[in-house]
């Protein structure tokens, strides 16, 4: 077994095939602590969140907003029906 899996319970099929359910059942440990281990948002995250909030505001007033990335170009437009 690879070093990356050292410490995980090897009991079931997750180490032989793709079995997420089995992996979680065998290796889940409940966390009863608080959020003190979390760090604050980075500047990049704050910037992205701000842009997302702007787009959500536009979407609420104009309808569904679709955004595509294609060949290095960014395209944004509103759509008047669900997609």
C-alpha positions as CSV (number, residue, x, y, z in Angstrom):
1,X,0.0,0.0,0.0
2,X,1.3,3.5,-0.9
3,X,2.6,5.8,1.9
4,X,-0.3,8.1,1.2
5,X,-2.7,5.5,2.6
6,X,-0.7,4.7,5.7
7,X,-2.9,5.1,8.8
8,X,-6.1,4.4,7.0
9,X,-8.1,1.2,7.9
10,X,-7.4,-1.5,5.3
11,X,-10.7,-3.4,5.7
12,X,-13.1,-3.7,2.8
13,X,-12.7,-3.0,-0.8
14,X,-11.7,0.7,-1.0
15,X,-8.0,-0.2,-1.4
16,X,-8.7,-2.5,-4.3
17,X,-11.4,-0.7,-6.3
18,X,-13.3,2.6,-6.2
19,X,-15.6,2.3,-3.2
20,X,-16.0,5.7,-1.5
21,X,-18.8,4.5,0.7
22,X,-16.7,1.7,2.2
23,X,-13.7,4.0,2.6
24,X,-15.8,6.6,4.5
25,X,-17.4,3.9,6.7
26,X,-14.1,2.4,7.6
27,X,-12.1,5.6,8.2
28,X,-14.6,8.3,9.4
29,X,-13.8,9.8,12.8
30,X,-16.3,12.4,14.2
31,X,-14.8,15.8,15.0
32,X,-16.2,17.3,18.2
33,X,-13.9,20.4,18.3
34,X,-14.7,23.9,17.3
35,X,-13.7,26.1,14.4
36,X,-10.5,27.4,16.0
37,X,-8.3,25.4,13.6
38,X,-9.7,27.4,10.5
39,X,-7.8,30.2,8.9
40,X,-9.4,33.4,7.5
41,X,-10.1,33.9,3.8
42,X,-7.2,34.9,1.6
43,X,-7.2,38.1,-0.4
44,X,-7.8,36.1,-3.6
45,X,-10.8,34.4,-2.0
46,X,-12.2,37.8,-0.8
47,X,-11.8,39.2,-4.3
48,X,-13.5,36.2,-5.9
49,X,-16.4,36.3,-3.4
50,X,-16.9,40.0,-4.1
51,X,-17.2,39.3,-7.8
52,X,-19.6,36.4,-7.2
53,X,-21.8,38.7,-5.1
54,X,-21.9,41.3,-7.9
55,X,-22.9,38.6,-10.4
56,X,-25.6,37.2,-8.1
57,X,-27.0,40.7,-7.7
58,X,-27.2,41.1,-11.5
59,X,-28.7,37.6,-11.9
60,X,-31.5,38.4,-9.4
61,X,-32.4,41.6,-11.3
62,X,-32.0,40.3,-14.9
63,X,-32.5,36.5,-14.8
64,X,-30.1,33.6,-15.2
65,X,-26.5,34.5,-15.9
66,X,-24.4,32.1,-17.9
67,X,-20.7,32.4,-18.0
68,X,-18.3,30.5,-20.3
69,X,-14.6,30.2,-20.6
70,X,-13.5,29.2,-24.1
71,X,-10.0,29.4,-25.7
72,X,-8.9,32.0,-23.2
73,X,-11.9,34.2,-23.8
74,X,-14.5,34.9,-21.1
75,X,-18.1,35.3,-22.2
76,X,-20.9,36.4,-20.0
77,X,-24.6,36.9,-20.9
78,X,-28.1,36.7,-19.5
79,X,-30.6,34.1,-20.4
80,X,-34.4,34.5,-19.9
81,X,-35.1,30.8,-19.5
82,X,-33.6,27.9,-17.5
83,X,-30.9,25.9,-19.2
